[in-house]
Protein backbone atom coordinates (compact mmCIF):
# COMPACT_ATOMS: atom_id res chain seq x y z
CA UNK A 1 0.00 0.00 0.00
CA UNK A 2 1.45 3.36 -1.04
CA UNK A 3 2.09 5.74 1.85
CA UNK A 4 0.42 9.11 2.19
CA UNK A 5 2.29 12.25 1.29
CA UNK A 6 3.02 14.83 3.97
CA UNK A 7 -0.19 16.71 4.63
CA UNK A 8 -2.21 18.68 7.20
CA UNK A 9 -3.61 15.45 8.66
CA UNK A 10 -0.25 14.46 10.10
CA UNK A 11 0.25 15.63 13.73
CA UNK A 12 -1.63 17.85 16.09
CA UNK A 13 -5.26 18.71 16.65
CA UNK A 14 -7.61 21.08 14.91
CA UNK A 15 -7.79 24.40 16.77
CA UNK A 16 -10.75 25.13 18.98
CA UNK A 17 -12.49 28.50 19.27
CA UNK A 18 -14.32 30.12 22.16
CA UNK A 19 -16.97 31.79 20.01
CA UNK A 20 -19.17 30.67 17.15
CA UNK A 21 -19.43 33.09 14.24
CA UNK A 22 -22.80 34.45 13.26
CA UNK A 23 -22.89 35.01 9.52
CA UNK A 24 -25.30 36.70 7.20
CA UNK A 25 -26.42 34.71 4.15
CA UNK A 26 -25.00 37.48 1.96
CA UNK A 27 -21.48 36.31 2.84
CA UNK A 28 -22.21 32.90 1.35
CA UNK A 29 -24.00 34.34 -1.67
CA UNK A 30 -21.14 36.70 -2.47
CA UNK A 31 -18.46 34.03 -2.13
CA UNK A 32 -20.30 31.54 -4.36
CA UNK A 33 -21.13 34.17 -6.96
CA UNK A 34 -17.40 34.92 -7.18
CA UNK A 35 -16.96 31.22 -8.04
CA UNK A 36 -19.57 31.62 -10.82
CA UNK A 37 -22.11 29.60 -8.85
CA UNK A 38 -25.63 30.99 -8.81
CA UNK A 39 -27.42 30.93 -5.46
CA UNK A 40 -31.16 30.39 -5.10
CA UNK A 41 -31.59 29.80 -1.37
CA UNK A 42 -29.42 29.83 1.76
CA UNK A 43 -30.47 28.16 5.01
CA UNK A 44 -28.47 27.86 8.23
CA UNK A 45 -27.68 24.30 9.38
CA UNK A 46 -26.94 23.30 12.96
CA UNK A 47 -23.43 22.27 13.99
CA UNK A 48 -20.14 23.75 12.94
CA UNK A 49 -18.46 24.54 16.24
CA UNK A 50 -15.95 27.28 15.51
CA UNK A 51 -17.96 28.52 12.55
CA UNK A 52 -21.22 28.22 10.64
CA UNK A 53 -22.81 25.70 8.26
CA UNK A 54 -25.31 26.39 5.47
CA UNK A 55 -27.45 24.35 3.08
CA UNK A 56 -27.34 26.27 -0.19
CA UNK A 57 -29.41 25.53 -3.31
CA UNK A 58 -27.28 26.57 -6.26
CA UNK A 59 -26.85 26.30 -10.01
CA UNK A 60 -24.30 23.55 -9.24
CA UNK A 61 -26.84 21.61 -7.17
CA UNK A 62 -27.40 21.62 -3.39
CA UNK A 63 -24.23 22.33 -1.41
CA UNK A 64 -23.11 22.23 2.20
CA UNK A 65 -21.13 25.41 2.82
CA UNK A 66 -18.84 25.70 5.82
CA UNK A 67 -17.35 28.95 7.06
CA UNK A 68 -14.60 28.75 9.67
CA UNK A 69 -12.46 31.40 11.31
CA UNK A 70 -9.40 29.18 10.92
CA UNK A 71 -8.34 27.63 7.63
CA UNK A 72 -6.77 24.45 9.00
CA UNK A 73 -9.93 22.35 9.64
CA UNK A 74 -11.09 23.02 6.08
CA UNK A 75 -7.67 22.11 4.66
CA UNK A 76 -7.77 18.88 6.63
CA UNK A 77 -11.23 18.07 5.23
CA UNK A 78 -10.14 18.93 1.68
CA UNK A 79 -7.00 16.78 1.96
CA UNK A 80 -9.01 13.85 3.29
CA UNK A 81 -11.53 14.24 0.45
CA UNK A 82 -8.71 14.21 -2.12
CA UNK A 83 -7.22 11.04 -0.66
CA UNK A 84 -10.58 9.26 -0.46
CA UNK A 85 -11.42 10.32 -4.01
CA UNK A 86 -8.23 8.71 -5.29
CA UNK A 87 -9.07 5.50 -3.42
CA UNK A 88 -12.71 5.37 -4.51
CA UNK A 89 -14.03 5.65 -0.94
CA UNK A 90 -17.42 7.44 -0.76
CA UNK A 91 -17.02 10.93 0.64
CA UNK A 92 -18.49 14.46 0.35
CA UNK A 93 -17.10 15.86 -2.92
CA UNK A 94 -15.53 19.29 -2.54
CA UNK A 95 -16.90 21.87 -5.00
CA UNK A 96 -15.30 25.04 -3.62
CA UNK A 97 -11.87 24.63 -2.02
CA UNK A 98 -10.95 26.73 1.06
CA UNK A 99 -11.46 30.32 -0.01
CA UNK A 100 -10.81 33.49 2.05
CA UNK A 101 -13.82 35.60 3.03
CA UNK A 102 -14.07 38.54 5.38
CA UNK A 103 -15.18 36.29 8.24
CA UNK A 104 -12.46 33.67 7.72
CA UNK A 105 -12.50 30.78 5.25
CA UNK A 106 -15.24 29.14 3.21
CA UNK A 107 -15.48 25.68 1.65
CA UNK A 108 -18.38 23.90 -0.07
CA UNK A 109 -19.09 20.23 -0.81
CA UNK A 110 -21.99 18.34 -2.34
CA UNK A 111 -25.02 18.05 -0.11
CA UNK A 112 -25.70 14.48 1.05
CA UNK A 113 -29.38 13.51 1.02
CA UNK A 114 -30.38 11.49 4.04
CA UNK A 115 -30.82 11.71 7.81
CA UNK A 116 -28.09 11.74 10.43
CA UNK A 117 -28.17 8.98 13.03
CA UNK A 118 -28.89 11.44 15.83
CA UNK A 119 -32.26 12.12 14.17
CA UNK A 120 -33.12 8.48 13.42
CA UNK A 121 -35.06 6.29 15.86
CA UNK A 122 -32.68 3.34 15.71
CA UNK A 123 -34.25 1.77 18.77
CA UNK A 124 -37.29 1.01 16.61
CA UNK A 125 -35.26 -0.80 13.94
CA UNK A 126 -35.33 -4.59 13.86
CA UNK A 127 -32.09 -6.53 14.25
CA UNK A 128 -31.74 -7.27 10.54
CA UNK A 129 -31.96 -3.62 9.56
CA UNK A 130 -29.56 -2.48 12.28
CA UNK A 131 -27.11 -5.28 11.39
CA UNK A 132 -27.13 -4.15 7.77
CA UNK A 133 -26.16 -0.64 8.89
CA UNK A 134 -23.39 -2.15 11.03
CA UNK A 135 -22.08 -4.03 7.98
CA UNK A 136 -22.17 -0.84 5.90
CA UNK A 137 -20.21 1.04 8.57
CA UNK A 138 -17.70 -1.77 8.96
CA UNK A 139 -17.10 -1.97 5.21
CA UNK A 140 -16.71 1.80 4.93
CA UNK A 141 -14.33 1.91 7.90
CA UNK A 142 -12.20 -0.92 6.50
CA UNK A 143 -11.81 0.97 3.21
CA UNK A 144 -10.93 4.19 5.02
CA UNK A 145 -8.28 2.45 7.11
CA UNK A 146 -6.72 0.87 4.03
CA UNK A 147 -5.15 4.31 3.45
CA UNK A 148 -1.92 3.65 5.33
CA UNK A 149 0.97 5.90 6.27
CA UNK A 150 3.94 3.57 6.73
CA UNK A 151 6.45 6.39 7.17
CA UNK A 152 4.61 7.82 10.15
CA UNK A 153 5.90 7.27 13.70
CA UNK A 154 2.63 6.70 15.51
CA UNK A 155 4.16 5.29 18.76
CA UNK A 156 6.22 8.46 19.25
CA UNK A 157 3.32 10.73 18.30
CA UNK A 158 0.93 8.88 20.61
CA UNK A 159 3.30 9.02 23.58
CA UNK A 160 3.95 12.72 23.01
CA UNK A 161 0.21 13.40 22.82
CA UNK A 162 -0.49 11.30 25.91
CA UNK A 163 2.19 13.10 27.95
CA UNK A 164 0.98 16.55 26.87
CA UNK A 165 -2.71 15.91 27.51
CA UNK A 166 -2.11 14.25 30.88
CA UNK A 167 0.06 17.17 31.98
CA UNK A 168 -2.55 19.71 30.93
CA UNK A 169 -5.32 17.82 32.69
CA UNK A 170 -3.31 17.81 35.91
CA UNK A 171 -2.23 21.47 35.65
CA UNK A 172 -5.83 22.58 35.13
CA UNK A 173 -7.20 20.38 37.89
CA UNK A 174 -9.39 18.43 35.47
CA UNK A 175 -8.25 15.13 36.98
CA UNK A 176 -6.70 14.38 40.36
CA UNK A 177 -3.34 12.77 41.05
CA UNK A 178 -4.91 9.39 41.89
CA UNK A 179 -6.56 9.10 38.48
CA UNK A 180 -3.40 10.36 36.78
CA UNK A 181 -1.38 7.63 38.46
CA UNK A 182 -3.93 5.00 37.41
CA UNK A 183 -3.68 6.26 33.82
CA UNK A 184 0.13 6.09 33.97
CA UNK A 185 0.05 2.50 35.21
CA UNK A 186 -2.34 1.49 32.44
CA UNK A 187 -0.19 3.22 29.81
CA UNK A 188 2.93 1.47 31.14
CA UNK A 189 1.14 -1.88 30.94
CA UNK A 190 -0.33 -1.38 27.44
CA UNK A 191 1.87 1.18 25.70
CA UNK A 192 4.22 -1.29 24.05
CA UNK A 193 1.40 -2.53 21.82
CA UNK A 194 1.77 0.71 19.83
CA UNK A 195 5.09 -0.42 18.39
CA UNK A 196 3.43 -2.77 15.90
CA UNK A 197 0.74 -0.34 14.71
CA UNK A 198 0.70 0.96 11.14
CA UNK A 199 -1.07 4.34 11.26
CA UNK A 200 -3.86 5.03 8.79
CA UNK A 201 -6.22 7.78 7.82
CA UNK A 202 -8.89 8.06 10.52
CA UNK A 203 -12.07 10.14 10.71
CA UNK A 204 -11.79 10.73 14.47
CA UNK A 205 -15.31 12.11 14.95
CA UNK A 206 -17.62 9.18 14.22
CA UNK A 207 -20.52 10.38 16.31
CA UNK A 208 -24.17 10.04 15.19
CA UNK A 209 -24.40 13.54 13.70
CA UNK A 210 -21.69 12.69 11.16
CA UNK A 211 -23.22 9.41 9.95
CA UNK A 212 -25.96 9.84 7.33
CA UNK A 213 -28.41 7.09 6.40
CA UNK A 214 -30.93 6.84 3.58
CA UNK A 215 -33.53 4.09 3.16
CA UNK A 216 -31.99 2.16 6.02
CA UNK A 217 -28.49 2.08 4.50
CA UNK A 218 -25.37 4.12 5.04
CA UNK A 219 -25.50 7.10 2.67
CA UNK A 220 -22.28 8.84 3.73
CA UNK A 221 -19.96 9.76 6.54
CA UNK A 222 -19.45 13.52 6.64
CA UNK A 223 -17.28 16.13 8.37
CA UNK A 224 -13.61 15.27 7.97
CA UNK A 225 -12.36 18.40 9.73
CA UNK A 226 -10.89 16.30 12.56
CA UNK A 227 -9.31 13.63 10.34
CA UNK A 228 -5.82 12.50 11.33
CA UNK A 229 -3.14 9.89 10.77
CA UNK A 230 -3.25 7.53 13.76
CA UNK A 231 -3.97 4.03 15.00
CA UNK A 232 -7.09 2.98 13.03
CA UNK A 233 -8.70 1.70 16.24
CA UNK A 234 -9.00 5.34 17.30
CA UNK A 235 -12.22 5.45 15.24
CA UNK A 236 -13.73 2.73 17.44
CA UNK A 237 -13.75 5.00 20.50
CA UNK A 238 -16.59 7.35 19.55
CA UNK A 239 -18.42 4.55 17.75
CA UNK A 240 -18.39 2.57 21.00
CA UNK A 241 -19.38 5.58 23.07
CA UNK A 242 -22.07 7.11 20.86
CA UNK A 243 -23.20 4.77 18.06
CA UNK A 244 -23.14 1.20 19.39
CA UNK A 245 -25.52 2.02 22.29
CA UNK A 246 -28.19 3.10 19.76
CA UNK A 247 -28.94 -0.53 18.84
CA UNK A 248 -27.38 -3.80 20.12
CA UNK A 249 -27.10 -5.31 16.62
CA UNK A 250 -24.78 -2.62 15.22
CA UNK A 251 -21.54 -3.47 17.03
CA UNK A 252 -21.40 -7.23 16.28
CA UNK A 253 -22.16 -6.64 12.58
CA UNK A 254 -19.58 -3.85 12.30
CA UNK A 255 -16.89 -5.89 14.06
CA UNK A 256 -17.42 -8.82 11.70
CA UNK A 257 -17.49 -6.68 8.55
CA UNK A 258 -14.41 -4.75 9.64
CA UNK A 259 -12.56 -7.88 10.75
CA UNK A 260 -12.05 -6.76 14.35
CA UNK A 261 -11.27 -9.52 16.85
CA UNK A 262 -12.23 -7.98 20.18
CA UNK A 263 -11.16 -11.18 21.94
CA UNK A 264 -7.54 -10.52 20.96
CA UNK A 265 -5.35 -9.37 23.85
CA UNK A 266 -3.48 -6.97 21.55
CA UNK A 267 -6.69 -5.43 20.20
CA UNK A 268 -8.06 -4.89 23.70
CA UNK A 269 -4.81 -3.22 24.77
CA UNK A 270 -4.81 -0.92 21.73
CA UNK A 271 -8.42 0.04 22.37
CA UNK A 272 -7.53 0.96 25.94
CA UNK A 273 -4.60 3.10 24.77
CA UNK A 274 -6.53 5.01 22.08
CA UNK A 275 -9.51 5.40 24.42
CA UNK A 276 -7.30 7.04 27.04
CA UNK A 277 -5.85 9.34 24.39
CA UNK A 278 -9.31 10.33 23.19
CA UNK A 279 -10.71 10.91 26.68
CA UNK A 280 -7.69 12.98 27.77
CA UNK A 281 -8.01 15.13 24.64
CA UNK A 282 -11.76 15.49 25.19
CA UNK A 283 -11.21 16.55 28.82
CA UNK A 284 -8.92 19.39 27.74
CA UNK A 285 -11.33 20.41 24.98
CA UNK A 286 -14.53 20.42 27.05
CA UNK A 287 -12.84 22.11 30.01
CA UNK A 288 -11.75 24.92 27.69
CA UNK A 289 -15.35 25.33 26.56
CA UNK A 290 -16.63 25.05 30.13
CA UNK A 291 -18.89 22.12 29.32
CA UNK A 292 -18.71 20.54 32.76
CA UNK A 293 -21.27 17.84 32.03
CA UNK A 294 -19.04 16.49 29.27
CA UNK A 295 -15.96 16.91 31.46
CA UNK A 296 -17.59 14.73 34.12
CA UNK A 297 -18.64 12.16 31.50
CA UNK A 298 -15.20 11.96 29.88
CA UNK A 299 -13.47 11.74 33.28
CA UNK A 300 -15.69 8.78 34.21
CA UNK A 301 -14.91 7.08 30.89
CA UNK A 302 -11.17 7.68 31.34
CA UNK A 303 -11.28 6.15 34.82
CA UNK A 304 -13.23 3.14 33.58
CA UNK A 305 -10.69 2.44 30.83
CA UNK A 306 -7.63 3.04 33.04
CA UNK A 307 -8.98 0.73 35.76
CA UNK A 308 -9.90 -2.06 33.32
CA UNK A 309 -8.17 -5.37 33.97
CA UNK A 310 -5.46 -6.15 31.44
CA UNK A 311 -5.26 -9.20 29.19
Secondary structure, DSSP 8 states (H G I E B T S, - for coil): -----S-TTSSS-----SS-----HHHHHHHHHHTT--EEEEEEES--TTEEEEEEEETTEEEEEEEESSSHHHHHHHHHHHHHHHHT-----EEEEEEEETTEEEEEEE---SEEGGGS-GGGS-HHHHHHHHHHHHHHHHHHTTSB-TT--HHHHHHHHHHHHHHHHHHTTSS-HHHHHHHHHHHHHHGGGGGG---EEE-----GGGEEEETTEEEEE---TT-EEE-GGGHHHHIIIIIGGG-HHHHHHHHHHHT--TT-HHHHHHHHHHHHHHHHHHHHHHHHTT-HHHHHHHHHHHHHHHTS---
